[in-house]
């Protein structure tokens, strides 16, 4: 039977419940992380949990855990569920309290839940690329916080699904921000362009890895805002995340990106990413510099 983490206990999936007055349920008042598992090992867990603690801090949620404590907690869960390749979600809400917008006083214990998924690397899409559509970014102005409030992202992804695309690349006015559940990149004349890390995008851990790979291959990595037209005229387009890695976009709004094939810089980054996975242990430290 699959186990789920509820606070510090591992419980059977069919016995796992959260109360109706949990603030995550009533307000989306919480944060989360998603960490990949390759070959039984957590991948880049340290920066993921540092980001979780940062998200908690940014919303004034007191989380009495260290990065190591969090790693230990999810490690137990992935071992119990024998996850070889997959991932682990961890959600933290401000806890259970009578419904009132303001924080509960005195504060209550945060609610921590976690569950695993087992699935392989998305080999076919990595090789062939995916379709994406562009859509207006209607989210709030703190997209740097990995909040449980994902309605804007959900609506963007649903829009993509409706148009037979796997991802929606969002733009605020004319400025491309990020995908509905990924960071977005345009490659033009040998350089990679991506939105700078500020309040308008999530500072992706996969993005950090891509930046390192680009730099070690002397590929310029430009953290600059760019327009929707620039994206449409790019030689190559990528979206990246913990689950989809370095994912080529070969069709944008139904039109070919470049020649409609996975491009050479994308392939170079994918190769580098596979090396990162294979050297998982060293990377966990390296990415943390
Ligand atoms: N999403 N931007 C958004 C809005 C995201 O939701 C994600 C990840 C990313 C990429 O971040 P990272 O490389 O750290 O995974 C960027 C995860 C996979 C999810 O919600 O399932």
Boltz pocket constraint, residues with backbone or C-beta under 6 A from the ligand:
constraints:
  - pocket:
      binder: B
      contacts: [[A, 34], [A, 143], [A, 153], [A, 178], [A, 179], [A, 180], [A, 181], [A, 182], [A, 183], [A, 201], [A, 202], [A, 203], [A, 204], [A, 205], [A, 206], [A, 207], [A, 240], [A, 241], [A, 242], [A, 243]]
      max_distance: 6.0
